[in-house]
């Protein structure tokens, strides 16, 4: 339990760490952001497949394939529904969006709410990983999600400050989005601990949410600013780093 709690704090803290970087470097280049985010996408892709989807097949038994496929699509559809209700970061306020001091505060609140809502299933994915009992795999999954949270925390600072939100409130909002991820991690862990029968589906569901985030948000974002070649190789590096790590720890 101690390891789960520390991991939850680490996953949520990654967003806060990213926001601190965002304060220090308010003008982060697209190239740097795309490379870092692509690396995180590669890590998350490997973590989703190796740490969640393949174990789901193993734990599913006779109906493992059906349960896993159903879980993957259920996870993707869940985030798809969330996207329809509350658009995510790049659909609300992109780094090139012109902001004014009298910007509508409700839009800023929607901006923060969108990040927080999307962080919840990511946190759940990190917590579900511990349900399999494979701590090394769970840490790999959580590490991938934490890496993704750092650049996200970086890019939310500028638009909020430009919208007229004070630095103190901006930091508190960024911290709140990280706390949501901590809560999600604990929810995922306790859910599969209490009802281990749902573990195969929960693993696949978490994998589906990660695949959705990678395909729908991370890759399009990193290929939108003319740095797609570097972003592609950065994704491959991230994937291979996690592949090597998984093999050495396995």
N, C-alpha and C positions, 0 to 999 in steps of 0.2 A: 504493500500500500504506500509505503514511503517513496518508493521509486515512481509510482504512478503520480503521486502528488508533486514530486520534484519535476517530473516530465511535463505535467500540466502547467506548472509555473514557468517552465522553460518555453513551452509552445506559446503561451500567452505573452510571456516576457519578450519574445522575439519581435512582436508587433511594437511594443514599447521601445525596444532597442532601435528598431527601424525609425520610429518617430523622432528619437533623439538625433539620429543621423540626419533626418529631414530638417530639424531645426538648425543643425550645424552647417548643412549644405543645402540651402533652400533652392538653388538652381542645379538640379542633378541632370546631367546630360542623358538624352534618350539612349545613346549608345551604351553607356554604362548600365542604365536601368534595364535595358533589353537583355544584355549579356547576363546580368545577375539573375533576372527573372527566368531566363531560359535555362540556366543552370539548375535553378530550383525546380523548374518544370521537369527536367530530366530526372532529378532525384525523386520527385513525387511519382513520376511514371514508373520507375523501377520499384519504388515502395508499394505502389498500388498493385502491381502485378505480382511481385515476389512476396510481399508481406501480407497481402490481403486476399487477392483473388485466387492464387494457387493454394494457399492454406484452406480457403473456403472449399475448394474441390476436395482436398484431403479429408476435411472434417465432415463433409456432407454425406459420406457413405454411399449407399446405393443410389440415392437421388441427388448426389452431389452436383452433377452437371446442371440439372434443372434448377436446383436451388441457387447455384452460383449465377447462372445467367439471369434468373429472375431478380436476384439481389442487385446485380450490376445495373440492370435497367431501372429497378425501383429507385436506386440511389440517384441515377441520372435524372429521372423524371421528377424526383423530389426537388432537386436544385433547379430544374427547368421551371417548375411551378413557382419556386421562390423568386426566380428571375422575372417572371411575369408580374408578380406582385410588387417586388421591390428590385428595380434594376441595380446592377452592381457598379463598382467603382468607375470603370472607363465609360459607362453609359450615362453617368450622371455628371461627373466633373473630370474631364481629362486634363493632362498637364498643359495643353495648349488653349484650354478654354479661357476666354477673357472674363475676368472677375472685376467687380466694382465694390467699393466700400459699402454701398447701400444695397448689396445683394440680398435677396430674400432669405431670411434666416431659416424659413421652413425648408428651403432647398438644401441648406447646409445640414439640418437635422436629418433629412432624408438620406443625404450622403453618408452620414455617420451610421444611421440605422441600417443602411444597405450593407455596409462592411460588417457590422456586428452580426446581422442575420446570416450572412454567408460564412462567418467565422464559426458559427455554432456547429454545422455539420462537419467542418474540418476538424474541430476539436473532438467531436464524437468519433471520427475516424481514428484519431490518435489514441483515444481511450479504448476503443474496440480492439486495437492491436494487442493490448495486454491480456485480453480475454483468452487468447490462444495459449497463454502460458510461456510463449517464446519471447523472453525479454529482449533479446538482441534484435529480433525482427520488429518488435514494438518500438524500440528506440530508433531504428532506421526510419520507420514510418513517421514518428514524431519529428525526427530530424528533418525529413523532407518537408513537412508542413511548416516547421519553424523557419526553414530557409525561405519558403515562399512568403512568410509573414514579414520578413525584414524589408524587402523592397516595397511591399504594400504599405507598411508603416511609414516608409520614407516618402512615398508620393502623396499621402493624404494631408501632410502638413501644409504645403504651399497653398493649395486651393482654399483651405479653411482660414488661413491667415489673410489671404487676399479677399475673402468674403467678409472680413471685418470681425472675425472671432478673435478674442484676446489670446495671447500665447498660453496663458494659464489654462483657459477653458479648452483650447485646442489640445493641449497635452492631456488633460483629464478625459477628453473624448477619445483620444487615441488609447489611453489606458483602459477605458471602458470596453473598447473593442477587444483588447487583449484579455480582459477578465471574462468576457463571453466565451472565449476559446478555452479558458481554464475550466469553466463550468461544463462546456461540451465534452471535454476530455473525461471529466469525472462521471458525467452521465453515461458516456459510452462504456466506460470500465464497469460501473455498477450494473448496467443493464445486462451485459453478457455474464457477469459474475453471478447475478441472481438467477438468471434463466439461461444456463449454458446450452440448452436445446436450440436457442436462436443463434448460436455462434456462427454457423456456416453462412446463414443469410445475412447476419450483421456484418461479417467480414466482407462479403460481396457487396453489400449496400455501401459500406464505407469506401470500397474500391471504386464503385460506380460514381460516387460523389467526387472523388479525386480525379478520375478520368474526365468527368464533365468539366471540372474547373480547368484542367490542363487544355482540353480541346476548345472549349467555348470562350475562355477568357485569357489564359496565359499565352498560348501560341499566337492567337490573333493580335494581342497587344504587342508582343515582341517582334511581330512581322509588319508592323504598321508604320515604321519610321525610317525605312531604308536600310536597316541593319539585319535583314533576315538571314544572310549567309552566316554571319558571326553568331547570330542567335541559334541557328540550326546546329552548328558545331558545339556551341555551349550546352545545348540540350543533350547532345550525344555524350559530352564529357560528364555531365551530371548523372546521366543514366549509367555510364560505365563505372563511375566512382561508386555508386550504390551497388552495382553488380559485383564489383571486386570486394567491397566491404561485406556484402551478404555472403559471398563465397568464403572469405577468410573467417568470418564469425560463425558460419554454418557448421 
